[in-house]
Amino acid sequence: MNFFYILYSKALNRYYIGHTSETLDERLRKHLSKHSGFTAKTKDWLIVYFEEFETKSLAYKRELEVKKWKSSIRIEKLINSVK
């Protein structure tokens, strides 16, 4: 299975949007590990939203769609739509 996901950091008050073909737990573990990149800035990332897709290309397409929004308000509406 492939996933589109959104992470949230309370310390940064920021969202991170991505996609993966790994399990969500494994992908989060890598975000929280010692590495360089945007998510290396803090270690409090949580998965706050995800969608499953049959192919990696569909998950990536969804990632790009949401990134184009450039709106935390729209992202929060998406996250809250499943609660």
C-alpha positions in Angstrom: 0.0 0.0 0.0 1.1 3.6 -0.6 0.3 6.6 1.5 -0.1 10.3 1.3 0.4 11.7 4.8 0.5 14.9 6.8 2.7 15.4 9.8 2.4 18.2 12.4 5.0 19.6 14.8 3.6 21.6 17.8 7.1 23.0 18.4 7.2 24.5 14.9 3.5 24.9 14.5 4.1 23.6 11.0 2.8 20.8 8.7 4.9 18.5 6.6 3.2 16.8 3.6 4.6 13.7 2.0 4.0 10.3 0.4 5.6 6.9 0.9 5.4 3.2 0.0 6.7 2.2 3.4 4.5 1.7 6.4 3.5 5.0 8.1 5.2 3.9 11.3 8.5 3.2 9.5 8.3 6.5 7.6 7.6 8.4 10.8 10.5 6.7 12.5 12.8 7.9 9.7 11.5 11.5 10.1 12.3 11.3 13.8 15.7 9.8 13.3 18.9 11.7 13.0 19.0 13.1 9.4 19.2 16.3 7.5 16.1 18.0 6.0 13.1 19.9 7.1 11.8 17.4 9.6 15.2 17.2 11.3 14.5 20.6 13.0 12.4 19.0 15.8 11.5 15.5 17.0 7.8 16.0 17.9 6.3 15.1 14.5 2.9 13.3 14.6 0.9 11.8 11.8 -2.3 13.8 11.8 -3.8 12.6 8.5 -3.2 10.0 5.8 -4.9 8.5 2.8 -4.2 5.1 1.2 -3.5 4.6 -2.6 -3.0 1.7 -4.9 0.0 3.1 -6.5 2.9 5.4 -5.5 2.2 7.7 -8.4 -1.4 8.4 -7.1 -0.1 9.1 -3.6 2.5 11.5 -5.1 -0.2 13.2 -7.2 -2.3 13.8 -4.0 0.8 15.1 -2.2 1.4 17.7 -5.0 -2.3 18.6 -5.0 -2.3 19.4 -1.3 1.0 21.2 -1.5 -0.4 23.5 -4.1 -3.0 24.7 -1.7 -0.3 26.6 0.3 -2.9 27.1 3.0 -2.7 25.8 6.5 -6.5 26.6 6.9 -7.4 24.2 4.0 -5.0 21.6 5.4 -6.6 21.8 8.8 -10.1 21.5 7.3 -8.9 18.3 5.5 -7.5 16.9 8.8 -10.6 17.8 10.7 -12.9 16.3 8.1 -12.1 12.8 9.4 -12.6 13.6 13.1 
